[in-house]
Amino acid sequence: MSAVEPSVPRISRDRLKALNFAAAQEQDDSNPLVGYSARVWAQVSLPYRDPGDVPFWTRKNGDVELTMRPALLSNADGTKYEGFAYGLLPRHALTWIATEAVRTQTPVLQLGSSMNTFMQKIGLAKGGRDAKRLTEQLQRLFGSQLFVRGLAMNENGRGEVTKYFQIADTVQLWFSKEVGDENKGLWSSSVTLSESFYRSIVDAPVPVHLEAMRALGSSPMRLDIYLWATYRVFTLTRPAKIRWTELNDQFGGQYGSIRQFKAAFIKNLHEVKLVYPELNVEVTPEFLVLRPSRPHIAPTKRRVELI
């Protein structure tokens, strides 16, 4: 009777991409593709899945609180409904938007001569299904109203400061006349960012490694953790202890319990560490301890040309 060979554990496509990225970085990290994010998304996050029929979405990170009202959208028959931007697609789109704003130094951004071109710019695959989903998520994103509230102090005392803004002032989405021709989607389309959102990007952009973000795959939480950690270590001078309840307020909210959130966070943190091994972080029962670390992107790295 022949011996039974032990089964080989299956490795996910996302983890394989992260491992391949890490191996490539060990050989050459001299010229990374540097992109950017708005600072607000390094502090608070969008929903991971559709919040449903609720009037607003709130995330909190210390003294910073984001409230988002859903966009008002139209069905094909003209009826109206409200919807939130959520999941992976708007996160990649926001990274592309910030990168283009920093590169061009203008709030008027060209989305591309085709839907496929735009998806390639933000690291997505081609395909009609993704194209339709991306278009809807862009409409949800650009139509949302956002409120960011934070504490402020001066010589007279302390109080609250709230900024009200939308991501875009004007959006032009043009489509082909040919039904089913996804390659002509977003033809000559453009978005004009609101002045407040544009300034929030170019005045204090958060640098990110675009290939690392693509390697992190299909998990919105992994992208959020990477962006947050990259931002925090820029100014961290001593260890920071963050309670799991606080992290849940910032990243979670759609998990049934703190225990479920913590398990999901730790799993995704391991994947982030593959692409960012210099990140000095420790998991304890009560806290996540973030220590001063080498930034993943040095301030002198070149900006990426996404054209």
Beta strands, then each sheet from edge to edge (+ up, - down):
strand 1: 34-37
strand 2: 57-61
strand 3: 64-69
strand 4: 71-74
strand 5: 80-83
strand 6: 108-112
strand 7: 145-154
strand 8: 157-165
strand 9: 168-172
strand 10: 189-193
strand 11: 206-209
strand 12: 240-243
strand 13: 281-283
strand 14: 287-290
sheet 1: 1+ 11-
sheet 2: 2+ 3- 7+ 8-
sheet 3: 4+ 5-
sheet 4: 6+ 10- 9+
sheet 5: 12+ 14- 13+
end
